Amino acid sequence: MASKIKLGIFGAYRGVSSIECCNYLEDVEIVAICDKSEYALNSYRKNSCGANIAFYNDYDEFVKHDMDAIVLANHANEHAPFAIKALKSGKHVLSEVVPVQTMKEAVELVEAVETSGKIYAYGENYCYIPAVSEMKKLYRENKIGEFEYGECEYIHNCEAIWPSLTYGEESHWRNNMYSTFYCTHSIGPIIHITGLRPIKVNGLEGTKTERRLRTGAKGGAFGIEMITLENGGIIKSIHGGLYKNSTWYSIYGSLGRMECGREDADGISTSDNSHLSKLYITYDEFSGGYETGKWEFINPTEGIDDTVASFGHNGSDFYSINNFIEKIRGNEDADIIDVYEALDIFLPGMFAYRSILEDGKAMSIPNLRDIKERDKWRNDTACTDDAIAGNMILPTISTGTPDIEPEIYEYMKLLWEDDCGDGESEDASCNNI
C-alpha cells in the first residue's frame, strides 16, 4: 500500500489528538470527520487550511465515505456498535476506550472482527507511555523472570473538570458508570507487558462521597480489582476519583522488580507526568540472591523525537495511532492491542463489578477466543445504561443508584457554559468525550 492511508475521525473533540498525530505522519490523510456538534465541525472547517475533508453529522453516511480506516473517539460507552458498523463496511478500526459496554456487544465485536478480516486496534494509550513500553521490552527479554505480582493505579480526581466532561447531563455515561467500569488505564499496561490472560477477579468499590455526589456522579468513588492471571500471578488494580492524582505501575517477577516513578516521589506533584518517563529496576540472575542483585535507572525517552514526545499522555497518543497505521501497512510486528487483548484488559473491570454485587465473590473472566464460550453471553446486556440494559439494568453502586437533585445538573451545566461559552469553545478540553 504505497498511497496515503485515508482516515476518518468520529468524535471531533477527543479526536483532536488523533488529528494532530496524523498531521505529523506523512503517509496518512484525514479525509472525513463526523460529530453531532455542528460547532465542532465548523471549527475544523475554518482551520482545515484547504485540505479536502468531508464533514458529517450522520455516522451512517460518514461510514460510507471513501476511506481505509476510522478512529472512534466518541462516548466511551458507545464504541462497540460504531466499531461493528465500520468493520462491516470494510474499514479498519482504532477504538478509544472502553471497547464494549456489555457482554452481548463483546461477542458481536469479536465476531465482526473475525468475519471482516479487518484490523481492530484498541487505543489504550497508557500501554505506550515510555516507562510501560520499556517494561514490556525488558520483561519479554526475561529481565525479571516470570511475572508473580503487579500493582497498577490510575487515580484522577476530576471534580474540577466534571462540568466540561459531562456538560451537566444527568444521562452522561460518566455520571452513570459503576466504580470498576473505566478500568483499562490501570489494568491495561500490566496485561500488555506480560501478555498473560486474566482468568478470575474479585472486586471492591469505594463508597459514595460528597465529592462525587455534588458533581452528579452516581457511582462509587473508586474501584479495585484483584485479578488472577493464567500463570497464577496476581494484579491489584485501583482506579477512580480519590483526592490526589496518581498513575503508577509496578511488577514483581521471579528475578526482580520494575516500576515507574511515583508522582510525588520528590515531594512535589509532577503535573507534566514526567515520572512516567522514569523506570527503576532491581534484578538478579539467581531467583532470590538479593545480595548479588543489580539496580538500574532507565530514562525510556532518550532518543525519542521531541515532537512525538509532545503529543498527549507523554507521547503515547502518537504510538497508539502510529502502530495502528503500521499494522494496516502490513507490519506484523506493529505493537497494537487486538480485540482479544482489549477484552482481556476491560472484562476484569466488568466482572469485578459483578463480584461487588455478589459481596466480593470471585468471578471467572470469559475468554471469547473460545467460540463455545460465546453463546453463554450472546444476550447478556447487563450494564447501567437504561437504553441498552433492558431488564438487566444494574445499579450504579452496590447500595443502589442514588437519587440526585436536578439542581445539581443545572449547576454543572451553568459551570460548563461559563467555562466553555455555552458549549461552543474551540478548546477541546471543554468538550472532552
PyMOL commands that set and color helices and strands:
alter all, ss='L'
color gray80, all
select helices_A, chain A and resi 16-24+38-46+59-62+79-88+103-116+125-128+130-140+159-166+173-176+184-194+210-213+274-277+290-292+306-310+316-328+339-357+371-377+386-392+406-420+428-431
alter helices_A, ss='H'
color red, helices_A
select strands_A, chain A and resi 5-10+28-34+54-56+69-72+92-95+120-122+147-155+198-205+222-229+234-240+246-253+256-260+279-283+294-298+363-364
alter strands_A, ss='S'
color yellow, strands_A
deselect
rebuild
show_as cartoon
